[in-house]
Amino acid sequence: MKKRILWSGLFLLGILLLWRFLLGSDPSTTPVPPAPLRIALDSWPGYAHAFLAEQKGLFAKQGVVVQLKLEKGPSDSLVDYKNGDVDGVMGVFSDAIILHAEGYPSRVVYVTDYSQAGDVIIGRPEYATLADLKGHTVGFDGVGSFSHLFVTKALESQGVDETTVQFERVRAMDVLQALETGRIDAGHTWQPVSSQALAKGYKILAQAGDFPGIITDTLFVDAKTATQRSAEVQAVIRALLEAKHYLADHPEESLARMAKATDMSVDEMACGLREIRQASLPDNRTAFTRSEDPYSLARISTFIVHFLLQRGELQRFPNLAALIDGRFIQAIQREQQP
């Protein structure tokens, strides 16, 4: 009799455990993992701290899941963004302006860096200045792109009308090959190609630092993401800023990680970082403040928009107030105040 009671009890206990197991495996009660925040970027050294944030667990520390998508060049990242394959892009400010004006509502939320000697126009050794390029072929990455803006502005500064040169669309990473094959006589590029070209005897004819703020690198996200996933966006920015501090405190390890992630040598990555001005939190506060500071996004955007309107690349003046979204930087600044 006692055995029968014992077996009945065990049977009922088994039924209870099975019932609880089945309830626990009910898809409706199982937490769904958050969708990652997808960000496209290329191998520009100013973006590489994102890989440092990923590898050192800084995104996870901030409670956000991020999926980084490395592309060959900025134009590829923009295609991802237009197709809805990513939620944001680490890209140049002028490209964000154009996308926003073209009907892709965007929000610039963070400045990564300012190019100084990072973006350069490399030319054949026989050319002393940009003025020598009249009648020759110059490469840039896409009509209406930041590359087009930089090259045209640089030529204008030397009195070279854009109608007196021939333009060829060449990706930055393909400039050296295009020079070697005679396809172009000069072109816009950056690391590692710039160092490789200099080693072969080509020379720098212009650099972004000649025009402060003209190439401002940013993180921009689509407007829906900025609104519906604002906490995640802010967490990403926190992690990126922390990654910059980690880079400063552990340069050797950080350079190795960043170089490997972007398929560059450590020397190329180190050189690339020396050629930019990385934007700190105070720098970001300046960028998102309307002023006459050369690095204020409001000031830079006005110049860029007028430039593009004059050339027919934009049909109307975009809503820059909506594009430049400083609330995330402001919130992080408040968090760090004593």
C-alpha positions, 0 to 999 in steps of 0.5 A: 500500500505504501509503495502504491502511494509513493509511486502515485506521488512520484507520478503526480510530481512528474506530471507537475514538472512536465506541465511547468516545463511545457509552460516555460517552453511556450513561445509566448512566454519566452523573452525575445532577444532584442534586435541588434542596432545595425551600423555600417562603416568602412575602414576609415581609422576614425571609425575603428574605435567601434570595433574596439567597443565591440571586442572589449564588450563596451556595447554589452556593458551599456546594455545594447546589442550592436551589429557592425557591418564593414564595407569597402567604402562609404558609398557601399555603406550608403547603399546599405542605408538606403536599402534599409539593411542597416539602421545607421552609418558611420559616415561623412556629415555631407553625405548625411545632409544629402540623404536627408534632403533626398527623402531619407529622414536622418539624425546626426547623433555623434561626431567621430572625428575631423579629417585633417591630413587623413583625406588627401588628393594624391597626384603624380610626382610631376605635378607641383600644385593642384593648378597643374591638373588643368586638362587632366583627370581627377578621381573622386568617389561619386557625384554629390558625395563628400569626396566630390565636395572636397575635390571641387573645393580644393581645386577652387582654392587653387583657381582651378575651375571644375570645367577645366578638368576631367572627373572619373569616379574612383573609390578611395581604395582604388586610387593607387591602382587607377594612378598606376594604370594611367586611368587618373592623374590625381585622386582623393584617398586616405589610409592605407592607400595614401601611405602606399602611394607616397611610398611609390613616389606620388605626392600630396597636393591637398588635404582636408585640414586646409578647409577646417570641418569640410570632412566631418565624420559622424554617426547618423541613424534613420529618424525612426531609429532615433525616436523609437530606439533612443535609449539604444542610440544613447548607449551606443554613443556612451560605448563609443566615447568609452572606447576612445578613452580605452584607446588612449589608455591602452594604445598598443592593444587598441591599435592591434585590434583596430588594425586587424578589424579593418584589414590594415597594418598597425603602422597604417592604423597609427598613421591614420589616427595621427591624421585626424582629430578625434572628437571628444565629448567636449568636442561633440558639445561644441559640434552640436552647439549653433555658433560660428566655431569652424567645427559647429555642425550648424555652420558647416552644414550651411556652407555644404548646402549652399555648395550643393545647391549651386551645383544642382546636387540639392533641389531645396534647402533641407531641414537641418534643425531636424537632421542635427540631433544634439539631445543624445550628447546633451544627455550624456553631458548631464550624466557626467556632471557632478 
